[in-house]
């Protein structure tokens, strides 16, 4: 098992504070539940917030992909992933089926893709780089695990403001061209993720009109490091 423990400094606008990124454990569950409520208030479906049972399943199933970020000992961010098979020629899927409704028990260590289940950063600690550090740590895990890619479905929570005017595809193009900003899509683009395609009915998400944008990061070391021979994707 790969144990992740990283420390660095982030600037909060006044001073530098020490940020710790590590695997979360059962003792962190209470803090993670509070973080979810803080990060995803209504109209985000509250039934999609992590439960204690789901977090426990993450820790038991794939602890390497269970990350949290702490400042001054307080959990201010988290990110969860599992490993799945992904075929770019058949990209349609839902968040629920790919993550086993968030329990990640469908995790397959022999598969080809590190799949991001969620990423959360406290509203009080956003825009100081914590989300990027979490994402970079997942990139490192994808390389270490010899994955072909990191993938995940990004929400487009501002799309509902423009849905009466433009398609989801045009909205994504407008964000890429700088004509519009979206808090999730813009963040993922800044982190080095690239849009692969738009998936309808990806997630029960009123703000995104249930759309998800599959956002990919290709492992640049994949061809050099992968020694898998039992996957149809190698």
C-alpha positions as CSV (number, residue, x, y, z in Angstrom):
1,X,0.0,0.0,0.0
2,X,1.2,3.5,-0.8
3,X,1.0,5.8,2.2
4,X,0.5,9.4,1.3
5,X,1.8,12.2,3.6
6,X,2.8,15.6,2.2
7,X,3.4,18.9,3.8
8,X,3.8,22.3,2.1
9,X,2.8,25.9,2.7
10,X,-0.1,27.9,1.1
11,X,-0.7,31.6,1.3
12,X,-4.0,32.6,2.7
13,X,-3.8,36.2,1.6
14,X,-2.1,37.3,4.8
15,X,0.5,34.7,5.7
16,X,1.7,31.2,4.8
17,X,0.1,28.3,6.6
18,X,1.2,24.7,6.6
19,X,-0.9,22.4,4.6
20,X,-0.9,18.6,5.1
21,X,-2.2,16.1,2.6
22,X,-2.6,12.5,3.7
23,X,-4.8,9.5,3.5
24,X,-7.9,9.8,5.6
25,X,-8.8,7.2,8.3
26,X,-11.7,6.3,10.4
27,X,-10.8,9.0,13.0
28,X,-11.4,11.6,10.3
29,X,-14.9,10.6,9.4
30,X,-16.6,13.2,11.6
31,X,-14.6,16.0,10.1
32,X,-15.2,14.8,6.6
33,X,-19.0,14.7,7.2
34,X,-18.9,18.3,8.4
35,X,-16.8,19.3,5.4
36,X,-19.4,17.8,3.0
37,X,-22.2,19.8,4.5
38,X,-20.2,23.0,4.3
39,X,-19.1,22.4,0.7
40,X,-22.4,21.2,-0.8
41,X,-25.4,23.1,0.6
42,X,-28.8,22.9,-1.1
43,X,-29.9,22.8,-3.9
44,X,-27.2,20.1,-4.2
45,X,-29.0,16.9,-3.4
46,X,-28.3,16.2,0.2
47,X,-28.7,12.5,-0.2
48,X,-25.5,12.6,-2.3
49,X,-23.4,13.8,0.6
50,X,-21.1,11.2,2.1
51,X,-22.5,9.0,4.8
52,X,-20.4,7.4,7.5
53,X,-20.9,4.0,5.9
54,X,-19.6,5.3,2.5
55,X,-16.5,6.9,4.0
56,X,-15.8,3.7,5.9
57,X,-16.1,1.8,2.6
58,X,-13.6,4.1,1.0
59,X,-11.1,3.5,3.7
60,X,-11.6,-0.3,3.6
61,X,-11.7,-0.6,-0.2
62,X,-9.0,1.7,-1.5
63,X,-7.3,3.7,1.3
64,X,-4.6,5.0,-1.1
65,X,-7.3,6.9,-3.0
66,X,-8.8,8.5,0.1
67,X,-7.2,11.9,0.7
68,X,-7.8,14.7,3.1
69,X,-6.2,18.2,3.4
70,X,-5.6,19.8,6.8
71,X,-4.7,23.3,7.9
72,X,-3.9,23.8,11.6
73,X,-5.2,20.3,12.3
74,X,-8.6,21.0,10.7
75,X,-9.9,19.1,7.7
76,X,-10.4,21.7,5.0
77,X,-10.4,19.5,1.9
78,X,-10.9,15.9,0.7
79,X,-10.6,13.9,-2.5
80,X,-11.6,10.3,-3.2
81,X,-10.9,8.0,-6.1
82,X,-11.1,4.3,-7.2
83,X,-9.7,2.3,-10.1
84,X,-12.0,1.3,-13.0
85,X,-11.9,0.1,-16.6
86,X,-12.7,2.9,-19.0
87,X,-13.1,2.6,-22.8
88,X,-12.9,6.0,-24.6
89,X,-14.9,4.5,-27.4
90,X,-17.8,3.9,-25.0
91,X,-17.7,6.7,-22.5
92,X,-21.3,6.9,-21.5
93,X,-21.9,6.1,-17.8
94,X,-23.3,7.5,-14.7
95,X,-21.6,8.5,-11.5
96,X,-23.7,6.0,-9.5
97,X,-22.9,3.0,-11.6
98,X,-19.2,3.8,-11.8
99,X,-18.8,4.4,-8.1
100,X,-21.3,1.8,-6.8
101,X,-23.5,4.7,-5.5
102,X,-20.4,6.2,-3.8
103,X,-19.3,3.1,-1.9
104,X,-16.6,2.3,-4.5
105,X,-16.8,-1.5,-3.9
106,X,-16.5,-1.9,-7.7
107,X,-12.8,-0.8,-7.3
108,X,-10.6,-3.0,-9.6
109,X,-6.9,-2.8,-8.9
110,X,-6.1,-4.3,-12.3
111,X,-8.0,-1.7,-14.4
112,X,-6.6,1.2,-16.4
113,X,-8.1,4.4,-15.0
114,X,-7.9,6.3,-11.7
115,X,-11.4,7.6,-11.4
116,X,-12.2,10.7,-9.2
117,X,-15.3,10.2,-7.1
118,X,-15.3,13.7,-5.6
119,X,-13.2,16.7,-4.5
120,X,-14.2,19.1,-1.8
121,X,-12.5,22.2,-0.4
122,X,-14.0,24.3,2.4
123,X,-15.4,27.7,1.1
124,X,-13.2,29.4,3.7
125,X,-10.0,27.9,2.1
126,X,-10.7,28.1,-1.6
127,X,-8.6,29.9,-4.2
128,X,-5.3,29.4,-2.2
129,X,-4.2,26.2,-4.0
130,X,-5.6,23.4,-1.8
131,X,-7.7,21.9,-4.6
132,X,-4.7,21.9,-7.0
133,X,-2.5,20.2,-4.4
134,X,-5.1,17.5,-3.9
135,X,-5.3,17.0,-7.7
136,X,-1.6,16.9,-8.1
137,X,-1.4,14.3,-5.4
138,X,-3.9,12.2,-7.3
139,X,-1.8,12.6,-10.5
140,X,1.2,11.3,-8.6
141,X,-0.9,8.3,-7.5
142,X,-2.0,7.7,-11.1
143,X,1.6,7.6,-12.2
144,X,2.7,5.4,-9.2
145,X,-0.2,3.0,-10.0
146,X,0.7,2.9,-13.7
147,X,-2.7,4.1,-14.7
148,X,-3.4,5.2,-18.3
149,X,-5.3,8.2,-17.1
150,X,-7.0,10.1,-14.3
151,X,-10.7,10.7,-15.1
152,X,-13.8,12.0,-13.5
153,X,-17.1,13.7,-14.3
154,X,-17.1,17.4,-13.6
155,X,-20.3,19.3,-12.6
156,X,-21.2,22.4,-14.5
157,X,-23.2,24.2,-11.8
158,X,-23.6,27.5,-13.6
159,X,-25.1,25.9,-16.7
160,X,-28.7,26.3,-15.4
161,X,-28.3,30.0,-15.8
162,X,-27.7,29.7,-19.6
163,X,-29.6,26.5,-20.5
164,X,-32.4,28.4,-22.1
165,X,-30.0,30.0,-24.5
166,X,-27.3,27.5,-25.3
167,X,-26.5,23.7,-25.3
168,X,-24.3,22.1,-22.7
169,X,-21.6,21.7,-25.4
170,X,-21.7,25.4,-26.2
171,X,-21.5,26.2,-22.5
172,X,-18.3,24.1,-22.2
173,X,-16.8,25.8,-25.2
174,X,-17.7,29.3,-23.8
175,X,-15.9,28.4,-20.6
176,X,-12.9,27.2,-22.5
177,X,-12.8,30.4,-24.6
178,X,-13.1,32.6,-21.5
179,X,-16.6,33.9,-22.3
180,X,-18.0,32.3,-19.2
181,X,-16.8,31.0,-15.9
182,X,-17.9,27.9,-14.1
183,X,-16.6,27.2,-10.5
184,X,-16.1,23.5,-11.2
185,X,-15.2,23.3,-14.9
186,X,-12.8,26.3,-14.7
187,X,-11.1,24.8,-11.7
188,X,-10.6,21.5,-13.4
189,X,-9.2,23.2,-16.5
190,X,-6.7,25.1,-14.3
191,X,-5.6,21.8,-12.8
192,X,-4.6,20.5,-16.2
193,X,-7.7,18.3,-16.9
194,X,-9.1,18.2,-20.5
195,X,-12.7,17.8,-21.5
196,X,-13.3,14.4,-23.2
197,X,-17.1,14.5,-23.7
198,X,-20.4,15.5,-22.1
199,X,-22.5,12.8,-20.5
200,X,-26.2,13.3,-20.0
201,X,-27.9,12.0,-16.8
202,X,-24.5,11.7,-15.2
203,X,-25.7,12.8,-11.8
204,X,-28.9,14.0,-10.1
205,X,-27.8,17.6,-10.2
206,X,-30.4,20.4,-10.6
207,X,-27.8,23.1,-11.2
208,X,-26.0,21.1,-14.0
209,X,-29.2,19.8,-15.4
210,X,-27.8,16.4,-14.7
211,X,-24.9,16.8,-17.1
212,X,-21.4,15.8,-16.4
213,X,-18.3,16.7,-18.3
214,X,-15.7,13.9,-18.4
215,X,-12.4,15.5,-17.6
216,X,-9.2,13.6,-18.3
217,X,-5.6,13.8,-17.4
218,X,-3.4,11.5,-19.5
219,X,-0.5,9.9,-17.6
220,X,2.5,11.1,-19.6
221,X,4.6,8.2,-18.3
222,X,2.1,5.5,-19.1
223,X,3.8,4.0,-22.2
224,X,7.2,3.9,-20.4
225,X,6.0,2.5,-17.1
226,X,3.0,0.3,-17.8
227,X,3.9,-3.4,-17.8
228,X,0.3,-4.7,-17.8
229,X,-0.5,-7.3,-20.4
230,X,-3.9,-8.5,-19.2
231,X,-5.8,-5.3,-20.1
232,X,-7.4,-4.7,-23.5
233,X,-6.5,-1.0,-23.2
234,X,-2.7,-1.5,-23.1
